[in-house]
Amino acid sequence: MNDRSRSDDEAPDWRARRDAWSRECLEPTLRRGGERRPRFSTLSDLEIERLYGYWSWEEASDGAPAGAGGPTEVDHHGDRLRTGRWDRFEPARDIGLPGDPPFTRGIHPTGYRTRLWTMRMFAGFGAAEDTNTRFRQLLAAGQTGLSIAYDMPTLYGYDTDDPEAEGEFGTCGVGVSSLADMEVLLDGLPLDRVSTSMTINSPAAPIWAMYIVAAEKSGVPRERLEGTTQNDILKEFVAQKEFLFPPEPSLRLVTDTVEFGTRELPRWNTISISGYHIREAGSTAIQELAFTIADGMAYVEAALERGLRVDDFAPRLSFFFNSHSDFFEEIAKFRAARRIWWKLMTERYRAENERSTWMRFHTQTAGVSLTPQQPLNNLTRVALQALAAVLGGTQSLHTDAFDEALAVPTAEAALLALRQQQIIAEESGVANTVDPLGGSWFVEAITNETERQVWRYLDEIDRRGGMVAAITEGYPQREIADAAYRFQREFDQGERRIVGVNAYVDEGETTTVPVLAVPPGSFERHMARLERTRRERDPAAVASALAGLREAASRPGTSDTNLMPHFVRCARAYATLGEQCAVLREVFGEYREPVAV
C-alpha cells in the first residue's frame, strides 16, 4: 500500500505526503507533458505555487517567504513598531474570526448576513437635471446609495463658461458651477435616508460645502447627512493628476475637512483614501495597497498635528479600492488591507476605539480592464471582479457598465451593472456565510505574502521621510511606471492574454454599442442657470465671502483658520466654484509636476 492510500490515522505528516505525491503522481504526469507555461504569477508578479496545503502555513511559521516575516523591529519616528512581522504565523491570531482583530476575516461578525454591501452606481452627466433623473431611476431600481461623478471643469475648479472649460461640459460627469446647480442635482432625493459619495478631490471642500448647504435648505440638517467625499489629494499627485495646488496647501484643505467633519458631520466620511486610481494608472495590487495605506498614514499624521485625537476622527476614515481581474490576488489584497491597517492604528497611532482600527472600504470594478473590442465580454469581467470584492468583504460596491470603455454608460447598461450586484447578492449564495474563503491554503498564503510585500513598501516610504516627501521626489510614480511597463511588455509578448484584444480576436467583429451623449439643451440650461445666479445674487455678500476666504487662506492652516466655514459662507452667497478656486490659486499658487527623469 503506498502513502496515498493510507487511512488518516496511518498517514504521515503533510510534508511527507506532499513529497510522496510529487514522486508518485506529479512527476510522471509532468514527464508525459509539461504545463501550459514555465511560470505562473499574479498580476503583481508574485509567483504562484503549483499546490498549496497545510505545509504552506507550517513553512510560514518557520520563516519561509510565505509567512509574515521575522520579528525585526523598525524605528518609526520614535515609535518601536513591529511592522507586522510577527515571528511565527499563527492562524488563530493572524486569520482570527470575523469582527475580531486583526479583522482579516472582516470587521463585522455577521458579514452580509445582517446587511448587504451598499450598491452604489457611479453616475453623472450633462446638466444637474439630467443626473437627478438618472439618480431617481437607479434608486427606483434598487440602488442603495448615490455616487456623484463630476465633469472635468468641476474637477479642475472652473466654471463652465471659463475658456479653460470649453468643450468639456457634462461629458464625464455632471457640471456644478454653484449652489444653484447642486440644489437641482439633489432635488427630491432622500438625503436623510441614503448615503452620497462624491468623487471630487482638489475642489472637494467647496463642493462639499455646496452639498451641505443644499441639504440644509431642503430641510436635512448637516448632522444627519451620511456619505463620503473622496477628497484624497495625495493620490492625485501619484496617479490621477487632477491637482490644482501644491502638496502642502492641498493637504491643509484635506485636514480642514477632517476637522470640520469630525465636529459637525458625525456620519460623514471626510476622506475616501483611494487606491482605485493608483491601480488604474498601472500599479500592481501590492503597490495599490501600499501607496494607499501610506497616503492614509499621511492624513492621520496631518490631523494629529492639527491637534485632533486619533479616536475622534479615525472612525470616519474610509478607503476605496480597485477590484481587478486576478481573482484570488484581489481577495487576498482586501484581507491583507484590514490586517495591516489594524496593526498601524493600534501599534503606531495608539488608537483605543476599535472603530478607529477598522478599514472600511468601497470597491469599484476595474475600468482599465474594460475593452472596446468585443464589449459584451466586459459583462463577464465585471461579474468576476465584483464577486472578488464581495468575497474580500467590501462594504460598498460599484460595478462598471459594459460600455464604459466607449463613453459614460447608458441607462440600460448602468441598470444591467446594478443587476450583476443584485444577482451576486440574491442568487449566488456567497453572502450566506462570513468570509467563505477564509482558511483556504492558497488564499491565506497569498494574503500573507501580499502583507509582507506591502510592509516592504511602507518601510521604504518611511525611510524617504513619509508619503509627501516620497511623492515630491517621484518615488511612487516611478514604481507605478515600472509596473505598467512590465505589464505592457508581457502583453505585447503574449504572456498576458486579454480576450478579444490579443487572444481570440474576432477580425470580423461587427458589434455596435449605443453610447450616451449629453442631451440636447443640457448645456444651454446649465449656462442659463449660471447667468441667472450671477445676476440675481447679492454682489456684496459674494464679495465679502470671497474676501473672508482669501484672508483665512493667507494665514497658516490651524483650527482658527479652518477654511470650511468660509466655503459654507461662499456657498450660501452663491459664489461660484470658479470664483472660490481662483482665490485659492492666487493664495496657494498652481502646481506644475516636475519632469520625471
Secondary structure as UniProt FT lines:
FT   HELIX           3..5
FT   TURN            8..10
FT   HELIX           14..21
FT   HELIX           22..26
FT   HELIX           27..32
FT   TURN            43..44
FT   HELIX           54..61
FT   TURN            62..63
FT   TURN            65..66
FT   STRAND          74..76
FT   TURN            77..78
FT   STRAND          79..81
FT   HELIX           91..94
FT   TURN            98..99
FT   TURN            101..102
FT   TURN            104..105
FT   TURN            109..114
FT   STRAND          118..123
FT   HELIX           128..140
FT   TURN            141..142
FT   STRAND          145..150
FT   HELIX           152..155
FT   TURN            156..157
FT   TURN            160..161
FT   HELIX           163..165
FT   TURN            166..167
FT   TURN            169..170
FT   HELIX           179..186
FT   TURN            187..188
FT   TURN            191..193
FT   STRAND          195..199
FT   TURN            202..203
FT   HELIX           204..217
FT   TURN            218..219
FT   HELIX           222..224
FT   STRAND          227..229
FT   HELIX           233..235
FT   HELIX           236..240
FT   HELIX           247..264
FT   TURN            266..267
FT   STRAND          268..269
FT   STRAND          271..274
FT   HELIX           276..280
FT   TURN            281..282
FT   HELIX           285..306
FT   HELIX           310..313
FT   HELIX           314..316
FT   STRAND          317..323
FT   HELIX           327..343
FT   HELIX           344..348
FT   HELIX           354..357
FT   STRAND          361..365
FT   HELIX           367..369
FT   TURN            375..376
FT   HELIX           377..391
FT   TURN            392..393
FT   STRAND          396..398
FT   TURN            402..406
FT   HELIX           411..427
FT   TURN            430..431
FT   TURN            436..439
FT   HELIX           441..463
FT   TURN            464..465
FT   HELIX           467..473
FT   HELIX           475..492
FT   TURN            493..494
FT   TURN            500..502
FT   TURN            507..508
FT   TURN            520..521
FT   HELIX           522..536
FT   HELIX           539..553
FT   HELIX           559..561
FT   HELIX           564..572
FT   TURN            573..574
FT   HELIX           577..588
//
